[in-house]
């Protein structure tokens, strides 16, 4: 698996894209950011998801509950707390 740094308009963080187990994965780490940067980067990266095989993995310093409230009904998410206290959230297009 080779992660490729990609450019997404309006994104301010390093966003990576790679293929794994038949999935097209976008990924970034927002643990060192202050609001609203994590939300903005998530929203612009979600625009890249085109189908069921595309997912977005984001690591946050807290669970992004305000972001969940802003998501359209086109997306689902799963959240898990990591040992570090950070949260990994996986977004999928429905």
SEFIZA-3560 file (N, C-alpha, C; in Angstrom, 3 decimals):
REM SEFIZA-3560
<numar><xx>0.850</xx><yy>-1.180</yy><zz>0.000</zz><atom>N</atom></numar>
<numar><xx>0.000</xx><yy>0.000</yy><zz>0.000</zz><atom>CA</atom></numar>
<numar><xx>0.890</xx><yy>1.235</yy><zz>0.000</zz><atom>C</atom></numar>
<numar><xx>0.690</xx><yy>2.062</yy><zz>-0.994</zz><atom>N</atom></numar>
<numar><xx>1.440</xx><yy>3.307</yy><zz>-1.090</zz><atom>CA</atom></numar>
<numar><xx>0.476</xx><yy>4.470</yy><zz>-0.986</zz><atom>C</atom></numar>
<numar><xx>0.680</xx><yy>5.305</yy><zz>0.017</zz><atom>N</atom></numar>
<numar><xx>-0.176</xx><yy>6.478</yy><zz>0.210</zz><atom>CA</atom></numar>
<numar><xx>0.350</xx><yy>7.618</yy><zz>-0.650</zz><atom>C</atom></numar>
<numar><xx>-0.568</xx><yy>8.249</yy><zz>-1.374</zz><atom>N</atom></numar>
<numar><xx>-0.219</xx><yy>9.363</yy><zz>-2.246</zz><atom>CA</atom></numar>
<numar><xx>-0.806</xx><yy>10.651</yy><zz>-1.679</zz><atom>C</atom></numar>
<numar><xx>0.037</xx><yy>11.650</yy><zz>-1.502</zz><atom>N</atom></numar>
<numar><xx>-0.422</xx><yy>12.970</yy><zz>-1.070</zz><atom>CA</atom></numar>
<numar><xx>-1.169</xx><yy>13.607</yy><zz>-2.235</zz><atom>C</atom></numar>
<numar><xx>-2.404</xx><yy>14.035</yy><zz>-1.984</zz><atom>N</atom></numar>
<numar><xx>-3.200</xx><yy>14.628</yy><zz>-3.056</zz><atom>CA</atom></numar>
<numar><xx>-3.596</xx><yy>16.059</yy><zz>-2.699</zz><atom>C</atom></numar>
<numar><xx>-3.988</xx><yy>16.794</yy><zz>-3.712</zz><atom>N</atom></numar>
<numar><xx>-4.440</xx><yy>18.164</yy><zz>-3.532</zz><atom>CA</atom></numar>
<numar><xx>-5.944</xx><yy>18.213</yy><zz>-3.768</zz><atom>C</atom></numar>
<numar><xx>-6.650</xx><yy>18.759</yy><zz>-2.796</zz><atom>N</atom></numar>
<numar><xx>-8.095</xx><yy>18.952</yy><zz>-2.910</zz><atom>CA</atom></numar>
<numar><xx>-8.350</xx><yy>20.445</yy><zz>-2.709</zz><atom>C</atom></numar>
<numar><xx>-9.076</xx><yy>21.076</yy><zz>-3.643</zz><atom>N</atom></numar>
<numar><xx>-9.366</xx><yy>22.506</yy><zz>-3.478</zz><atom>CA</atom></numar>
<numar><xx>-10.010</xx><yy>22.799</yy><zz>-2.125</zz><atom>C</atom></numar>
<numar><xx>-9.544</xx><yy>23.856</yy><zz>-1.494</zz><atom>N</atom></numar>
<numar><xx>-10.021</xx><yy>24.358</yy><zz>-0.196</zz><atom>CA</atom></numar>
<numar><xx>-9.521</xx><yy>23.547</yy><zz>0.998</zz><atom>C</atom></numar>
<numar><xx>-8.822</xx><yy>22.449</yy><zz>0.766</zz><atom>N</atom></numar>
<numar><xx>-8.262</xx><yy>21.673</yy><zz>1.883</zz><atom>CA</atom></numar>
<numar><xx>-6.975</xx><yy>22.340</yy><zz>2.356</zz><atom>C</atom></numar>
<numar><xx>-6.770</xx><yy>22.326</yy><zz>3.664</zz><atom>N</atom></numar>
<numar><xx>-5.579</xx><yy>22.955</yy><zz>4.242</zz><atom>CA</atom></numar>
<numar><xx>-4.654</xx><yy>21.948</yy><zz>4.918</zz><atom>C</atom></numar>
<numar><xx>-5.073</xx><yy>20.686</yy><zz>4.981</zz><atom>N</atom></numar>
<numar><xx>-4.264</xx><yy>19.634</yy><zz>5.606</zz><atom>CA</atom></numar>
<numar><xx>-3.719</xx><yy>18.692</yy><zz>4.547</zz><atom>C</atom></numar>
<numar><xx>-2.710</xx><yy>17.892</yy><zz>4.924</zz><atom>N</atom></numar>
<numar><xx>-2.189</xx><yy>16.871</yy><zz>4.028</zz><atom>CA</atom></numar>
<numar><xx>-3.202</xx><yy>15.733</yy><zz>3.946</zz><atom>C</atom></numar>
<numar><xx>-3.707</xx><yy>15.502</yy><zz>2.762</zz><atom>N</atom></numar>
<numar><xx>-4.700</xx><yy>14.454</yy><zz>2.547</zz><atom>CA</atom></numar>
<numar><xx>-4.074</xx><yy>13.392</yy><zz>1.657</zz><atom>C</atom></numar>
<numar><xx>-4.221</xx><yy>12.148</yy><zz>2.080</zz><atom>N</atom></numar>
<numar><xx>-3.630</xx><yy>11.024</yy><zz>1.373</zz><atom>CA</atom></numar>
<numar><xx>-4.717</xx><yy>10.154</yy><zz>0.769</zz><atom>C</atom></numar>
<numar><xx>-4.369</xx><yy>9.508</yy><zz>-0.329</zz><atom>N</atom></numar>
<numar><xx>-5.268</xx><yy>8.586</yy><zz>-1.009</zz><atom>CA</atom></numar>
<numar><xx>-4.503</xx><yy>7.295</yy><zz>-1.249</zz><atom>C</atom></numar>
<numar><xx>-5.163</xx><yy>6.149</yy><zz>-1.019</zz><atom>N</atom></numar>
<numar><xx>-4.560</xx><yy>4.848</yy><zz>-1.283</zz><atom>CA</atom></numar>
<numar><xx>-5.645</xx><yy>3.797</yy><zz>-1.448</zz><atom>C</atom></numar>
<numar><xx>-5.237</xx><yy>2.660</yy><zz>-1.980</zz><atom>N</atom></numar>
<numar><xx>-6.142</xx><yy>1.535</yy><zz>-2.200</zz><atom>CA</atom></numar>
<numar><xx>-5.793</xx><yy>0.427</yy><zz>-1.208</zz><atom>C</atom></numar>
<numar><xx>-6.840</xx><yy>-0.177</yy><zz>-0.616</zz><atom>N</atom></numar>
<numar><xx>-6.618</xx><yy>-1.272</yy><zz>0.331</zz><atom>CA</atom></numar>
<numar><xx>-7.878</xx><yy>-2.141</yy><zz>0.381</zz><atom>C</atom></numar>
<numar><xx>-7.701</xx><yy>-3.424</yy><zz>0.203</zz><atom>N</atom></numar>
<numar><xx>-8.814</xx><yy>-4.382</yy><zz>0.276</zz><atom>CA</atom></numar>
<numar><xx>-9.999</xx><yy>-3.979</yy><zz>-0.602</zz><atom>C</atom></numar>
<numar><xx>-9.706</xx><yy>-3.500</yy><zz>-1.796</zz><atom>N</atom></numar>
<numar><xx>-10.767</xx><yy>-3.119</yy><zz>-2.726</zz><atom>CA</atom></numar>
<numar><xx>-11.416</xx><yy>-1.783</yy><zz>-2.431</zz><atom>C</atom></numar>
<numar><xx>-10.894</xx><yy>-1.058</yy><zz>-1.445</zz><atom>N</atom></numar>
<numar><xx>-11.447</xx><yy>0.249</yy><zz>-1.087</zz><atom>CA</atom></numar>
<numar><xx>-10.533</xx><yy>1.367</yy><zz>-1.568</zz><atom>C</atom></numar>
<numar><xx>-11.131</xx><yy>2.478</yy><zz>-1.935</zz><atom>N</atom></numar>
<numar><xx>-10.413</xx><yy>3.697</yy><zz>-2.272</zz><atom>CA</atom></numar>
<numar><xx>-10.496</xx><yy>4.587</yy><zz>-1.029</zz><atom>C</atom></numar>
<numar><xx>-9.362</xx><yy>4.772</yy><zz>-0.343</zz><atom>N</atom></numar>
<numar><xx>-9.358</xx><yy>5.427</yy><zz>0.962</zz><atom>CA</atom></numar>
<numar><xx>-8.707</xx><yy>6.805</yy><zz>0.892</zz><atom>C</atom></numar>
<numar><xx>-9.407</xx><yy>7.774</yy><zz>1.460</zz><atom>N</atom></numar>
<numar><xx>-8.860</xx><yy>9.115</yy><zz>1.685</zz><atom>CA</atom></numar>
<numar><xx>-8.619</xx><yy>9.212</yy><zz>3.183</zz><atom>C</atom></numar>
<numar><xx>-7.543</xx><yy>9.894</yy><zz>3.567</zz><atom>N</atom></numar>
<numar><xx>-7.178</xx><yy>9.903</yy><zz>4.981</zz><atom>CA</atom></numar>
<numar><xx>-6.439</xx><yy>11.186</yy><zz>5.330</zz><atom>C</atom></numar>
<numar><xx>-6.741</xx><yy>11.712</yy><zz>6.527</zz><atom>N</atom></numar>
<numar><xx>-5.933</xx><yy>12.808</yy><zz>7.064</zz><atom>CA</atom></numar>
<numar><xx>-6.028</xx><yy>12.816</yy><zz>8.582</zz><atom>C</atom></numar>
<numar><xx>-5.095</xx><yy>13.526</yy><zz>9.191</zz><atom>N</atom></numar>
<numar><xx>-4.983</xx><yy>13.629</yy><zz>10.647</zz><atom>CA</atom></numar>
<numar><xx>-5.291</xx><yy>15.065</yy><zz>11.046</zz><atom>C</atom></numar>
<numar><xx>-6.331</xx><yy>15.245</yy><zz>11.833</zz><atom>N</atom></numar>
<numar><xx>-6.737</xx><yy>16.587</yy><zz>12.268</zz><atom>CA</atom></numar>
<numar><xx>-6.492</xx><yy>16.795</yy><zz>13.761</zz><atom>C</atom></numar>
<numar><xx>-5.650</xx><yy>15.971</yy><zz>14.365</zz><atom>N</atom></numar>
<numar><xx>-5.454</xx><yy>16.054</yy><zz>15.817</zz><atom>CA</atom></numar>
<numar><xx>-4.715</xx><yy>17.314</yy><zz>16.258</zz><atom>C</atom></numar>
<numar><xx>-3.986</xx><yy>17.939</yy><zz>15.368</zz><atom>N</atom></numar>
<numar><xx>-3.223</xx><yy>19.137</yy><zz>15.742</zz><atom>CA</atom></numar>
<numar><xx>-3.895</xx><yy>20.426</yy><zz>15.291</zz><atom>C</atom></numar>
<numar><xx>-5.142</xx><yy>20.342</yy><zz>14.858</zz><atom>N</atom></numar>
<numar><xx>-5.858</xx><yy>21.498</yy><zz>14.305</zz><atom>CA</atom></numar>
<numar><xx>-6.817</xx><yy>22.105</yy><zz>15.310</zz><atom>C</atom></numar>
<numar><xx>-7.170</xx><yy>23.333</yy><zz>15.041</zz><atom>N</atom></numar>
<numar><xx>-8.196</xx><yy>24.026</yy><zz>15.825</zz><atom>CA</atom></numar>
<numar><xx>-9.424</xx><yy>24.210</yy><zz>14.952</zz><atom>C</atom></numar>
<numar><xx>-10.593</xx><yy>24.230</yy><zz>15.576</zz><atom>N</atom></numar>
<numar><xx>-11.814</xx><yy>24.474</yy><zz>14.804</zz><atom>CA</atom></numar>
<numar><xx>-11.725</xx><yy>25.835</yy><zz>14.105</zz><atom>C</atom></numar>
<numar><xx>-12.254</xx><yy>25.957</yy><zz>12.926</zz><atom>N</atom></numar>
<numar><xx>-13.095</xx><yy>25.033</yy><zz>12.170</zz><atom>CA</atom></numar>
<numar><xx>-12.324</xx><yy>24.179</yy><zz>11.163</zz><atom>C</atom></numar>
<numar><xx>-10.989</xx><yy>24.197</yy><zz>11.234</zz><atom>N</atom></numar>
<numar><xx>-10.177</xx><yy>23.506</yy><zz>10.220</zz><atom>CA</atom></numar>
<numar><xx>-10.524</xx><yy>22.020</yy><zz>10.046</zz><atom>C</atom></numar>
<numar><xx>-10.703</xx><yy>21.233</yy><zz>11.114</zz><atom>N</atom></numar>
<numar><xx>-11.058</xx><yy>19.822</yy><zz>10.900</zz><atom>CA</atom></numar>
<numar><xx>-12.379</xx><yy>19.658</yy><zz>10.151</zz><atom>C</atom></numar>
<numar><xx>-13.373</xx><yy>20.473</yy><zz>10.494</zz><atom>N</atom></numar>
<numar><xx>-14.672</xx><yy>20.359</yy><zz>9.832</zz><atom>CA</atom></numar>
<numar><xx>-14.574</xx><yy>20.742</yy><zz>8.357</zz><atom>C</atom></numar>
<numar><xx>-13.895</xx><yy>21.821</yy><zz>8.058</zz><atom>N</atom></numar>
<numar><xx>-13.762</xx><yy>22.270</yy><zz>6.673</zz><atom>CA</atom></numar>
<numar><xx>-13.059</xx><yy>21.211</yy><zz>5.833</zz><atom>C</atom></numar>
<numar><xx>-11.965</xx><yy>20.667</yy><zz>6.343</zz><atom>N</atom></numar>
<numar><xx>-11.228</xx><yy>19.650</yy><zz>5.590</zz><atom>CA</atom></numar>
<numar><xx>-12.053</xx><yy>18.383</yy><zz>5.406</zz><atom>C</atom></numar>
<numar><xx>-12.835</xx><yy>18.031</yy><zz>6.397</zz><atom>N</atom></numar>
<numar><xx>-13.700</xx><yy>16.860</yy><zz>6.262</zz><atom>CA</atom></numar>
<numar><xx>-14.744</xx><yy>17.096</yy><zz>5.186</zz><atom>C</atom></numar>
<numar><xx>-15.394</xx><yy>18.227</yy><zz>5.212</zz><atom>N</atom></numar>
<numar><xx>-16.462</xx><yy>18.516</yy><zz>4.251</zz><atom>CA</atom></numar>
<numar><xx>-15.934</xx><yy>18.529</yy><zz>2.820</zz><atom>C</atom></numar>
<numar><xx>-14.784</xx><yy>19.166</yy><zz>2.583</zz><atom>N</atom></numar>
<numar><xx>-14.268</xx><yy>19.206</yy><zz>1.205</zz><atom>CA</atom></numar>
<numar><xx>-13.759</xx><yy>17.841</yy><zz>0.757</zz><atom>C</atom></numar>
<numar><xx>-13.269</xx><yy>17.033</yy><zz>1.680</zz><atom>N</atom></numar>
<numar><xx>-12.799</xx><yy>15.698</yy><zz>1.299</zz><atom>CA</atom></numar>
<numar><xx>-13.969</xx><yy>14.754</yy><zz>1.072</zz><atom>C</atom></numar>
<numar><xx>-15.050</xx><yy>14.914</yy><zz>1.802</zz><atom>N</atom></numar>
<numar><xx>-16.237</xx><yy>14.085</yy><zz>1.563</zz><atom>CA</atom></numar>
<numar><xx>-16.746</xx><yy>14.239</yy><zz>0.132</zz><atom>C</atom></numar>
<numar><xx>-16.500</xx><yy>15.381</yy><zz>-0.487</zz><atom>N</atom></numar>
<numar><xx>-16.903</xx><yy>15.598</yy><zz>-1.873</zz><atom>CA</atom></numar>
<numar><xx>-16.198</xx><yy>14.641</yy><zz>-2.826</zz><atom>C</atom></numar>
<numar><xx>-15.087</xx><yy>14.059</yy><zz>-2.399</zz><atom>N</atom></numar>
<numar><xx>-14.332</xx><yy>13.119</yy><zz>-3.231</zz><atom>CA</atom></numar>
<numar><xx>-14.986</xx><yy>11.734</yy><zz>-3.260</zz><atom>C</atom></numar>
<numar><xx>-15.811</xx><yy>11.424</yy><zz>-2.274</zz><atom>N</atom></numar>
<numar><xx>-16.420</xx><yy>10.099</yy><zz>-2.200</zz><atom>CA</atom></numar>
<numar><xx>-17.520</xx><yy>9.976</yy><zz>-3.253</zz><atom>C</atom></numar>
<numar><xx>-17.354</xx><yy>9.001</yy><zz>-4.146</zz><atom>N</atom></numar>
<numar><xx>-18.294</xx><yy>8.846</yy><zz>-5.248</zz><atom>CA</atom></numar>
<numar><xx>-19.170</xx><yy>7.607</yy><zz>-5.139</zz><atom>C</atom></numar>
<numar><xx>-18.734</xx><yy>6.601</yy><zz>-4.384</zz><atom>N</atom></numar>
<numar><xx>-19.509</xx><yy>5.370</yy><zz>-4.315</zz><atom>CA</atom></numar>
<numar><xx>-19.205</xx><yy>4.576</yy><zz>-3.066</zz><atom>C</atom></numar>
<numar><xx>-19.761</xx><yy>3.372</yy><zz>-3.022</zz><atom>N</atom></numar>
<numar><xx>-19.657</xx><yy>2.521</yy><zz>-1.832</zz><atom>CA</atom></numar>
<numar><xx>-18.235</xx><yy>2.069</yy><zz>-1.531</zz><atom>C</atom></numar>
<numar><xx>-17.343</xx><yy>2.088</yy><zz>-2.513</zz><atom>N</atom></numar>
<numar><xx>-15.962</xx><yy>1.650</yy><zz>-2.283</zz><atom>CA</atom></numar>
<numar><xx>-15.038</xx><yy>2.788</yy><zz>-1.869</zz><atom>C</atom></numar>
<numar><xx>-15.562</xx><yy>3.987</yy><zz>-1.756</zz><atom>N</atom></numar>
<numar><xx>-14.776</xx><yy>5.147</yy><zz>-1.326</zz><atom>CA</atom></numar>
<numar><xx>-15.065</xx><yy>5.422</yy><zz>0.146</zz><atom>C</atom></numar>
<numar><xx>-14.009</xx><yy>5.592</yy><zz>0.943</zz><atom>N</atom></numar>
<numar><xx>-14.191</xx><yy>5.951</yy><zz>2.351</zz><atom>CA</atom></numar>
<numar><xx>-13.202</xx><yy>7.049</yy><zz>2.737</zz><atom>C</atom></numar>
<numar><xx>-13.541</xx><yy>7.737</yy><zz>3.807</zz><atom>N</atom></numar>
<numar><xx>-12.676</xx><yy>8.768</yy><zz>4.375</zz><atom>CA</atom></numar>
<numar><xx>-12.390</xx><yy>8.394</yy><zz>5.823</zz><atom>C</atom></numar>
<numar><xx>-11.103</xx><yy>8.319</yy><zz>6.161</zz><atom>N</atom></numar>
<numar><xx>-10.678</xx><yy>8.059</yy><zz>7.539</zz><atom>CA</atom></numar>
<numar><xx>-10.040</xx><yy>9.325</yy><zz>8.083</zz><atom>C</atom></numar>
<numar><xx>-10.542</xx><yy>9.795</yy><zz>9.221</zz><atom>N</atom></numar>
<numar><xx>-9.994</xx><yy>11.004</yy><zz>9.832</zz><atom>CA</atom></numar>
<numar><xx>-9.734</xx><yy>10.754</yy><zz>11.312</zz><atom>C</atom></numar>
<numar><xx>-8.590</xx><yy>11.212</yy><zz>11.757</zz><atom>N</atom></numar>
<numar><xx>-8.230</xx><yy>11.137</yy><zz>13.175</zz><atom>CA</atom></numar>
<numar><xx>-8.424</xx><yy>12.533</yy><zz>13.771</zz><atom>C</atom></numar>
<numar><xx>-9.281</xx><yy>12.610</yy><zz>14.806</zz><atom>N</atom></numar>
<numar><xx>-9.607</xx><yy>13.877</yy><zz>15.477</zz><atom>CA</atom></numar>
<numar><xx>-9.129</xx><yy>13.829</yy><zz>16.934</zz><atom>C</atom></numar>
<numar><xx>-8.925</xx><yy>14.990</yy><zz>17.535</zz><atom>N</atom></numar>
<numar><xx>-8.516</xx><yy>15.043</yy><zz>18.940</zz><atom>CA</atom></numar>
<numar><xx>-9.702</xx><yy>14.866</yy><zz>19.880</zz><atom>C</atom></numar>
<numar><xx>-10.927</xx><yy>14.949</yy><zz>19.338</zz><atom>N</atom></numar>
<numar><xx>-12.150</xx><yy>14.708</yy><zz>20.115</zz><atom>CA</atom></numar>
<numar><xx>-13.211</xx><yy>14.201</yy><zz>19.143</zz><atom>C</atom></numar>
<numar><xx>-14.267</xx><yy>13.648</yy><zz>19.648</zz><atom>N</atom></numar>
<numar><xx>-15.315</xx><yy>13.188</yy><zz>18.742</zz><atom>CA</atom></numar>
<numar><xx>-16.019</xx><yy>14.402</yy><zz>18.141</zz><atom>C</atom></numar>
<numar><xx>-16.117</xx><yy>14.474</yy><zz>16.820</zz><atom>N</atom></numar>
<numar><xx>-16.630</xx><yy>15.673</yy><zz>16.145</zz><atom>CA</atom></numar>
<numar><xx>-18.157</xx><yy>15.709</yy><zz>16.043</zz><atom>C</atom></numar>
<numar><xx>-18.823</xx><yy>15.742</yy><zz>17.166</zz><atom>N</atom></numar>
<numar><xx>-20.288</xx><yy>15.719</yy><zz>17.192</zz><atom>CA</atom></numar>
<numar><xx>-20.901</xx><yy>16.871</yy><zz>16.366</zz><atom>C</atom></numar>
<numar><xx>-20.390</xx><yy>18.102</yy><zz>16.451</zz><atom>N</atom></numar>
<numar><xx>-20.981</xx><yy>19.162</yy><zz>15.615</zz><atom>CA</atom></numar>
<numar><xx>-20.891</xx><yy>18.851</yy><zz>14.119</zz><atom>C</atom></numar>
<numar><xx>-19.846</xx><yy>18.161</yy><zz>13.722</zz><atom>N</atom></numar>
<numar><xx>-19.704</xx><yy>17.771</yy><zz>12.315</zz><atom>CA</atom></numar>
<numar><xx>-20.793</xx><yy>16.776</yy><zz>11.923</zz><atom>C</atom></numar>
<numar><xx>-21.065</xx><yy>15.820</yy><zz>12.765</zz><atom>N</atom></numar>
<numar><xx>-22.104</xx><yy>14.822</yy><zz>12.469</zz><atom>CA</atom></numar>
<numar><xx>-23.426</xx><yy>15.509</yy><zz>12.158</zz><atom>C</atom></numar>
<numar><xx>-23.719</xx><yy>16.554</yy><zz>12.904</zz><atom>N</atom></numar>
<numar><xx>-24.976</xx><yy>17.271</yy><zz>12.726</zz><atom>CA</atom></numar>
<numar><xx>-25.048</xx><yy>18.003</yy><zz>11.388</zz><atom>C</atom></numar>
<numar><xx>-23.894</xx><yy>18.280</yy><zz>10.789</zz><atom>N</atom></numar>
<numar><xx>-23.847</xx><yy>19.011</yy><zz>9.513</zz><atom>CA</atom></numar>
<numar><xx>-23.813</xx><yy>18.087</yy><zz>8.309</zz><atom>C</atom></numar>
<numar><xx>-23.612</xx><yy>16.795</yy><zz>8.522</zz><atom>N</atom></numar>
<numar><xx>-23.525</xx><yy>15.859</yy><zz>7.410</zz><atom>CA</atom></numar>
<numar><xx>-24.885</xx><yy>15.699</yy><zz>6.736</zz><atom>C</atom></numar>
<numar><xx>-24.830</xx><yy>15.571</yy><zz>5.428</zz><atom>N</atom></numar>
<numar><xx>-26.076</xx><yy>15.305</yy><zz>4.713</zz><atom>CA</atom></numar>
<numar><xx>-26.445</xx><yy>13.837</yy><zz>4.920</zz><atom>C</atom></numar>
<numar><xx>-27.632</xx><yy>13.492</yy><zz>4.543</zz><atom>N</atom></numar>
<numar><xx>-28.091</xx><yy>12.108</yy><zz>4.667</zz><atom>CA</atom></numar>
<numar><xx>-27.382</xx><yy>11.182</yy><zz>3.692</zz><atom>C</atom></numar>
<numar><xx>-26.506</xx><yy>11.717</yy><zz>2.856</zz><atom>N</atom></numar>
<numar><xx>-25.765</xx><yy>10.910</yy><zz>1.885</zz><atom>CA</atom></numar>
<numar><xx>-24.606</xx><yy>10.154</yy><zz>2.518</zz><atom>C</atom></numar>
<numar><xx>-24.268</xx><yy>10.478</yy><zz>3.778</zz><atom>N</atom></numar>
<numar><xx>-23.090</xx><yy>9.885</yy><zz>4.410</zz><atom>CA</atom></numar>
<numar><xx>-23.432</xx><yy>9.212</yy><zz>5.731</zz><atom>C</atom></numar>
<numar><xx>-22.691</xx><yy>8.145</yy><zz>6.005</zz><atom>N</atom></numar>
<numar><xx>-22.763</xx><yy>7.494</yy><zz>7.312</zz><atom>CA</atom></numar>
<numar><xx>-21.361</xx><yy>7.557</yy><zz>7.919</zz><atom>C</atom></numar>
<numar><xx>-21.260</xx><yy>7.285</yy><zz>9.210</zz><atom>N</atom></numar>
<numar><xx>-19.958</xx><yy>7.322</yy><zz>9.869</zz><atom>CA</atom></numar>
<numar><xx>-19.922</xx><yy>6.303</yy><zz>10.998</zz><atom>C</atom></numar>
<numar><xx>-18.703</xx><yy>5.877</yy><zz>11.307</zz><atom>N</atom></numar>
<numar><xx>-18.443</xx><yy>5.026</yy><zz>12.462</zz><atom>CA</atom></numar>
<numar><xx>-17.284</xx><yy>5.665</yy><zz>13.220</zz><atom>C</atom></numar>
<numar><xx>-17.415</xx><yy>5.728</yy><zz>14.529</zz><atom>N</atom></numar>
<numar><xx>-16.408</xx><yy>6.384</yy><zz>15.357</zz><atom>CA</atom></numar>
<numar><xx>-15.873</xx><yy>5.410</yy><zz>16.395</zz><atom>C</atom></numar>
<numar><xx>-14.566</xx><yy>5.477</yy><zz>16.620</zz><atom>N</atom></numar>
<numar><xx>-13.991</xx><yy>4.681</yy><zz>17.702</zz><atom>CA</atom></numar>
<numar><xx>-12.932</xx><yy>5.491</yy><zz>18.432</zz><atom>C</atom></numar>
<numar><xx>-12.959</xx><yy>5.382</yy><zz>19.754</zz><atom>N</atom></numar>
<numar><xx>-11.955</xx><yy>6.068</yy><zz>20.561</zz><atom>CA</atom></numar>
<numar><xx>-10.691</xx><yy>5.223</yy><zz>20.573</zz><atom>C</atom></numar>
<numar><xx>-9.561</xx><yy>5.881</yy><zz>20.327</zz><atom>N</atom></numar>
<numar><xx>-8.266</xx><yy>5.215</yy><zz>20.309</zz><atom>CA</atom></numar>
<numar><xx>-7.634</xx><yy>5.241</yy><zz>21.699</zz><atom>C</atom></numar>
<numar><xx>-6.639</xx><yy>4.404</yy><zz>21.922</zz><atom>N</atom></numar>
<numar><xx>-5.953</xx><yy>4.368</yy><zz>23.224</zz><atom>CA</atom></numar>
<numar><xx>-5.389</xx><yy>5.728</yy><zz>23.607</zz><atom>C</atom></numar>
<numar><xx>-5.022</xx><yy>6.527</yy><zz>22.618</zz><atom>N</atom></numar>
<numar><xx>-4.447</xx><yy>7.850</yy><zz>22.858</zz><atom>CA</atom></numar>
<numar><xx>-5.486</xx><yy>8.857</yy><zz>23.352</zz><atom>C</atom></numar>
<numar><xx>-6.779</xx><yy>8.501</yy><zz>23.236</zz><atom>N</atom></numar>
<numar><xx>-7.846</xx><yy>9.435</yy><zz>23.574</zz><atom>CA</atom></numar>
<numar><xx>-8.376</xx><yy>10.165</yy><zz>22.353</zz><atom>C</atom></numar>
<numar><xx>-7.664</xx><yy>10.047</yy><zz>21.216</zz><atom>N</atom></numar>
<numar><xx>-8.137</xx><yy>10.615</yy><zz>19.955</zz><atom>CA</atom></numar>
<numar><xx>-9.260</xx><yy>9.734</yy><zz>19.421</zz><atom>C</atom></numar>
<numar><xx>-9.924</xx><yy>10.202</yy><zz>18.373</zz><atom>N</atom></numar>
<numar><xx>-11.007</xx><yy>9.440</yy><zz>17.741</zz><atom>CA</atom></numar>
<numar><xx>-10.690</xx><yy>9.212</yy><zz>16.278</zz><atom>C</atom></numar>
<numar><xx>-10.929</xx><yy>7.997</yy><zz>15.822</zz><atom>N</atom></numar>
<numar><xx>-10.857</xx><yy>7.669</yy><zz>14.402</zz><atom>CA</atom></numar>
<numar><xx>-12.287</xx><yy>7.550</yy><zz>13.905</zz><atom>C</atom></numar>
<numar><xx>-12.603</xx><yy>8.356</yy><zz>12.885</zz><atom>N</atom></numar>
<numar><xx>-13.952</xx><yy>8.322</yy><zz>12.317</zz><atom>CA</atom></numar>
<numar><xx>-13.821</xx><yy>7.925</yy><zz>10.851</zz><atom>C</atom></numar>
<numar><xx>-14.647</xx><yy>6.954</yy><zz>10.461</zz><atom>N</atom></numar>
<numar><xx>-14.669</xx><yy>6.478</yy><zz>9.091</zz><atom>CA</atom></numar>
<numar><xx>-16.011</xx><yy>6.889</yy><zz>8.486</zz><atom>C</atom></numar>
<numar><xx>-15.922</xx><yy>7.660</yy><zz>7.403</zz><atom>N</atom></numar>
<numar><xx>-17.102</xx><yy>8.141</yy><zz>6.698</zz><atom>CA</atom></numar>
<numar><xx>-17.281</xx><yy>7.337</yy><zz>5.415</zz><atom>C</atom></numar>
<numar><xx>-18.549</xx><yy>7.053</yy><zz>5.086</zz><atom>N</atom></numar>
<numar><xx>-18.881</xx><yy>6.330</yy><zz>3.866</zz><atom>CA</atom></numar>
<numar><xx>-20.054</xx><yy>7.020</yy><zz>3.198</zz><atom>C</atom></numar>
<numar><xx>-20.084</xx><yy>6.917</yy><zz>1.883</zz><atom>N</atom></numar>
<numar><xx>-21.234</xx><yy>7.421</yy><zz>1.140</zz><atom>CA</atom></numar>
<numar><xx>-22.285</xx><yy>6.321</yy><zz>1.126</zz><atom>C</atom></numar>
<numar><xx>-23.533</xx><yy>6.672</yy><zz>1.382</zz><atom>N</atom></numar>
<numar><xx>-24.618</xx><yy>5.686</yy><zz>1.401</zz><atom>CA</atom></numar>
<numar><xx>-25.002</xx><yy>5.285</yy><zz>-0.006</zz><atom>C</atom></numar>
//
